[in-house]
Structure formats: structure tokens, C-alpha cells
Amino acid sequence: MRVHRAVRAAASAEASIGAVRSCASRPRFLCLNAASRGTGVRAAGRGQAAQRYFSESRSIRAGAAEAVLKQAAADPSALSQEAIISNLDEVERGRLARIRNIGIAAHIDSGKTTATERVLFYTGRINAIHEVRGKDAVGAKMDSMELEREKGITIQSAATFCDWIKEENGKEEKYHINLIDTPGHIDFTIEVERALRVLDGAVMILCAVSGVQSQTITVDRQMRRYNVPRISFINKMDRMGANPFKAVDQINQKLRIPAAALQVPIGSEDSFLGVVDLIRMKAIYNDGPRGEVIRETDEIPEGVQKLAEERRKMLIETLADVDDEIAEIFLDERTPSPEQMKAAIRRATIALKFTPVLMGSALADKSVQPMLDAVCDYLPNPSEVENLALDKRRNEASVKLVSYNSLPFVGLAFKLEESNYGQLTYIRVYQGSMKKGMNVFNARTDKRVKVPRIVRMHSNEMEEVPEIGAGEICAVFGVDCASGDTFTDGGLPYSMSSMFVPDPVISLSIKPKTTKDTGNFSKAMNRFQREDPTFRVHVDAESQETIISGMGELHLDIYVERMRREYKVEVETGQPQVAYRETITQHTTFDHTLKKQTGGAGDYARVVGFMEPIEPGPTGYGPSKFRQEVTGGSISEKYLFACEKGFLASCEKGPLIGHPVLGTSMIVNDGATHMTDSSEMAFKNATQQAFRKAFKEAKPQVLEPLMKTTITAPNEFQGNIVGLLNKRNAIINETEIGPEDFTLMADCSLNAMFGFSSQLRAATQGKGEFGMEFSHYAPAPGQLQKELIAKYEKMQADRHKK
């Protein structure tokens, strides 16, 4: 019923707007004075009528927006993006049509930051170009962290904004671009994940020599996860061995998304001069000291003419496969106009059916501006992208968010950063607008917070703004929250779905070198955990070590280095201790007497019995058990209870290497007491001593944890991975081979898995993934047992010396 009512309201509002639009095209006074239908109207009457017209049109627009909001909540699947766009206010439609929220993502070292530097220079945001590892000691604008400039890699995604003036139909249009430059290294994959979570489109950069690489496949998977349309830019066209068409083929085959080149290069390698635009069949060159002047000409070089015509045909054929309008033109054997081709490319790109491919060289300052034009032409504006939230009042049913400024505010905090002014929270506004001084509600904590400052970020610089509208990205100060929190104006019970956070694959034990640094060490740990969901910290219950976990060795190295630079904390790291266990393998008897005289009441206790192993069950070694079989009352009940306490205390820290004891049974069947010297403490101590003595006589052994390890990788690396596991004495249980990937399940010792993540990446070109969970305990290899026992005995001897 609610759905029908919402649809009726939307229809009536749409009809009202239609009526206003149709009458607005006629002479205004006829429409405004429809009741009098006279032409001789006084100026005052006309003024009042005009005011009434504008107030009526505003209320109609508000009604239409309200109706769309109701339908978005009632039946989101029936509400199309076209309906949302058609009900937009004209001013609002114009504003949103000129906004692009884009990210730049690619494999490591493909030229993302270099391309971003050119984008900022050509849009006038920076006055000079600096290289990623520049000799001028300045470094690229988006690599603001000292570590990034030293290593020449992006560690944190950096946000900026710029305005690009593009010529359309003979007049200049200004586009506002919010841009996020993301890291390429797999260890910082969460930075790409959360950037793509909030962006409307992306530029995927590929190297003209290497084409589709391992991290390109990961980035492609992330784009698909969040339904992000992309354009592809083949960079490094001036490198030796550059072959853009090989990269286009790889996008089609490896990434399985239809792709076609919109440009062909003029020259190649060190003689790369420019590109030919296949839609308009014009040659485009970059002139000026830094390629800032674009020169277009109808004269296509003879050597390129034939290739351009072939590739244009291929472009039309590919578009015919993904777009119905071009398919009809193609079947009628007609040639589509440039406008029809552009519209088809835009439709297919936004529908995730196609990726247009452009080419150039960011380092050589060539063909970056046409890529910016393509961002404006083919990537969606915020109103064209479907964004869903969950309605907490209706069992988290899906609700469509509508990018109207007039509707209640909904925003998502997608990234946190510590700055000199406190916590900086990056927010994407999906619906409504956020004003300085406004009160917003955190959907997770239900707490109200005030927004004291709103800024637009330009790498590590900021510009303060009073208000941010729907579809924009900004940062706020003084708002305490976690990454992934949803903010509303308090009127809507909405919560945005969280982003995918991969599990950590590597761990290290860590501690400050000096105890005076403990306070700063804790501050750094808390801050890094808040900023990065893939960085985990916990204290191991057994070893009491602080363990940090992350996505790779570089990931953890960067945080250790940041701790040293930003918090002046020197730390020691090492492999975390493995949770070993101890057990016995044969039956043994004991008869132990504790006798101490110290003047006055002494200690006396005698315990007699035997110890034996408990056979492992289907789930491995079970807990150790105590049993009493005393007959004739030789030991009273209260002393037997003390014996059990002594046994349980012994099992917590075994005699062999100081780890807990599993699969051991202790039976006390006789003993003796003294009238004055026996006590509960004496029997507890006697049991512990008897346990230690008997344990060492019962052929004890060390048990190590075996992990259920699942590895997934492309089929061509199967031999490499099996070789890696054989070196680690793993037991392979099962292998599933798919058309492209295979999954292998194995039991492998946790001790042998340290450093495995780096070796797996090296053996699979970064394409392999693995996960581990505890399976069961099994006897450790003999050599390892000897080493562990010797190490423990040395440690005990050193302790006694002190």
C-alpha cells in the first residue's frame, strides 16, 4: 500500500512539474493569470503572480523530492536512476552534472602519482611539476609523507580536487573533479578498497610494456566489488617495447571486460609524438615546455591513417556488442556519428559493460588532457550512480540514497587521519548537505556530534568551506568516529554497508626498547589501528607478547618506521612465539613424599599413583584430566582437592618447555598424611613435584599447532606452490582445479608458515592468496623438539643465575 501511495505521489508531483514546464514555455503572464485570462494586467499583479509562481514551483519540486525519497525507501528496485535525475531541480542537475568523483588505481609503478601530478598541473592546482623521486628534493604533491618521497611509493591514498575547463559545443564548461590517488602495493590494498567504496568512477592505469599485471587484477576485482565504472589509460607509451594493443587485448581476455582503444599512437617508444582521436578522426599533439598546449589537426600522418581506420572499425564493432543503438546502426550498415559514439561509450561504461582505452605518457607530458576530457565525457556524475543504505527500522532492508541537497543528510566516513589539529575524517556526502556548525548523528553509536570545521583536501593542504552538497567529498575536524561510520541528520534510521576488509596474513611480536616509551608506543598503536582496519594489535594470552598483524612485511615495516619517526619510539620486533603444547607418550608410576621440618609444624604429604597418555580423539589432543582412586581413607577429601589443584597448576606450565600440557591423565590411588604436619598446601606442592618427576619419565614430547591452510592461485603456478608446501612438510589434503584458478587445502605447521606470504607472492607474481585457521595439535619434528627444550633449559639456567 505504502509503495502504491509513494508511486502515486511521485506521479502526481511529476505531472505537476510537467504542467509547470509546459506552461512556462508559453508567455508567462498567460500562465500566471490563468484565472483572469486577461492581457491587461497591472505590473504589481504580475509581480505578485511571479512570486506565487516561483513559490509554487519550489513547493512542487520539494513535493517531487519528498515523493522520490518515499519511493526510495519503500521500493528501491522500482526507482530508476533516470527517475531520480528527471526529478532533480534544474540548478541542482546542472551542479551535479559537472561533478566527477574519481580514483586513480593500478599496479605498483604504473605511473599513478606521476599522472595525478600532471592532472593537477594542467588544471592549475599546482604551478610546477615535481617527480615522484625528484632530484629537487620536493617530490610529487600527492606523496606528502616523508617516507613516501624516500621510497618512491604511495603509502596512503591522498585526496585532492581540481576544476577542468572543457570545450563543449563551442563554449567552455567547468567540471569539478574530486580525485583520490591510491597506492599500488598489495600491502596497502585497504587504501584502494576504501577509496573505491565511495567513488563514482575510476581511471585504471596500465603500463604500455607490462600490460595487465598482478595488482591490476586485484584492482579490477575491487572495482567490480563496488560496481565502479572505469576508463583505462595506457601509460608509458614512450618506453622501449611499448605495445598498447597488447594491453587492450589483455583487458579483454584477463579482466573479461570488453575494451577498445579510442586513440591510436602517432609514433612509438622514444618517437612517440601524440595520438589520433578515433571518434573525431583528429590528430592531437602536446606543445609547450610541459605539454600544456593542445594542438589538434585534421591531418593524420600517412603511416597512422590505415591503423586508425582499422581500429575505428573495431571500436564500432565492440560498441555494437554492448550497446543496442550502435548495434542497430551497425546492422543497417550505417556509420554512427561522433555524438552517437560518445553517448554509446558513456552508456556502456556507466553500465559496467565496457571500458574505453586511452593512451599517452604522463612522464613525457603527452595526452593527459584527453584523458581528463574522457573522465568528464564517460564517467558518471553522482546522480547517475546507485547508492544503497540499510534501514534499521525495517530489519536493515535496502534503501536507495538520492543525491538531492533538499533531502535529509546521509554521509559516510571512509578514512581517518591524524593531523596537527586532531583527527581528520574524510566524508562522502550521499544525500542532503552538510553545513559548518551542523549537528550530525553517528548511526553506529547513536551519539550526536557537532561539525566545527569542513575542509576540502588538497593532499596535505586544506581549504575551509562553509557547506558541502550531495555527491561531494570533504574532510571534517573534531568528529570522533571509526572508519566506515554513517552520519545522518538524526531523522533517518539509515546505515551504509561497510567495506570489505581483508584478513591480515603476517604477524610480528613488538615491544618498545625502553619502558619510558610505553606511553607513546600505546598512542601509536591506537592511532594506527583507528586509521587502518587491516592493521591489528593484540596481546597473546600465553606469552604476554604484543602481536601486530598486517597485509605484508612492507606494511608492518612502514608502521615500525612511522613509530620511530612520528612518535620517537624505538622498537624491537621478532617472530611471535608459537603456542606449543606438551604431552606424554607412555604409562609411568610415581610414589613421592614431601617432608620438611623447619621447627614447629612442618610439611608432610605422600602421593602414590600413575600417569598415562589420553589417546587423541578425532579433534586431536584433549585436555588433561585428574582422577582419584584412593581407598580406605588414606588421604582425606580436602587433601585430594588440593592434589587436583596442584595437578591443574602443573598443566598450565609444563616441565619440558613451559607450555600447557594436553592429553595427560594423572591418577592418585594411595598416600599418607601426618597428624600435625599435613596441609592442603603440602599436598598441592607434593602433587606438583610428583607430576614434574613422572612427566619427564613418561617419554614426553612437544606438540605444535597445525594450521588448515587454503591457497588460491592461477593454475600455471600449481607446481611452484606444491614445491613450497613440500619444503614445509605440509600434508596436502585436497585440491580443486577450476578453469583458471585452483584451490589447495593443506595442514601445515604454524612455525613453518612464517615468511610464507612473501614467498607465495614471489612464486605466483603476486596473484596467489592464502588463509590460515587452527586445525589441531601434532607432535613436532624431533630436531625442533631438541632445540626448543635446549632453549628453555638455558633460559631457566640464566634466570637462576640472577
Beta strands, then each sheet from edge to edge (+ up, - down):
strand 1: 99-106
strand 2: 158-168
strand 3: 171-181
strand 4: 201-207
strand 5: 230-235
strand 6: 259-261
strand 7: 263-266
strand 8: 274-277
strand 9: 282-287
strand 10: 293-297
strand 11: 355-359
strand 12: 387-391
strand 13: 397-401
strand 14: 410-419
strand 15: 422-431
strand 16: 434-435
strand 17: 439-442
strand 18: 448-450
strand 19: 453-458
strand 20: 461-464
strand 21: 467-468
strand 22: 473-477
strand 23: 486-488
strand 24: 494-496
strand 25: 506-512
strand 26: 536-539
strand 27: 546-550
strand 28: 571-574
strand 29: 581-584
strand 30: 588-596
strand 31: 603-613
strand 32: 625-628
strand 33: 664-672
strand 34: 700-714
strand 35: 731-737
strand 36: 741-749
strand 37: 769-779
sheet 1: 2+ 3- 1- 4- 5- 11- 6-
sheet 2: 7+ 8- 9+ 10-
sheet 3: 13+ 12- 24+
sheet 4: 18+ 17- 23+ 14- 15+ 22- 19+ 20-
sheet 5: 16+ 21-
sheet 6: 26+ 27- 25+ 28-
sheet 7: 29+ 34- 36+ 35-
sheet 8: 29+ 34- 37+
sheet 9: 30+ 31- 33+ 32+
end
